[in-house]
Structures are given as C-alpha cells and as structure tokens.
Amino acid sequence: MKPFFIVFKHDLKHPANSWRKNRSPFEIWKEHDDSFKHDSVTYEIMGYFSTRKDAQAFVKTNPVEAV
C-alpha cells in the first residue's frame, strides 16, 4: 500500500494536551493503513495528502477548516 500523510490539529485547550502549550497545534503523520480510524477528542483531522510536501504546505496556511 502506498503511504499517505495525515494532518492533525490538536485541541490545545484539552487537558490531555497541556504539554503542547508552546508547540504548534499541527502534526503530520505518515500512514500506510487506510483502514485505521483515527478518532479522538484531543484532535481533529484536517486533511489527507499524498506527499509530505503537500501536507506541510497546507499547515503553513494555518488552516481553520478541514479539507
């Protein structure tokens, strides 16, 4: 399976993310399993990208809405 990249935006107000206070709320993960369901109250999935470069370009726009 071809890898893809997921952009997550962490909820910095959630108590579980208190250690992230001085970090970007965005994180990029490389994923190989398209059947795995990422689901948590501590983050929102902002988008799926075929390359890391595309994911990084998306994060640089400081998105508010998911694509």
PyMOL commands that set and color helices and strands:
alter all, ss='L'
color gray80, all
select helices_A, chain A and resi 15-20+52-60
alter helices_A, ss='H'
color red, helices_A
select strands_A, chain A and resi 4-10+26-31+43-49
alter strands_A, ss='S'
color yellow, strands_A
deselect
rebuild
show_as cartoon
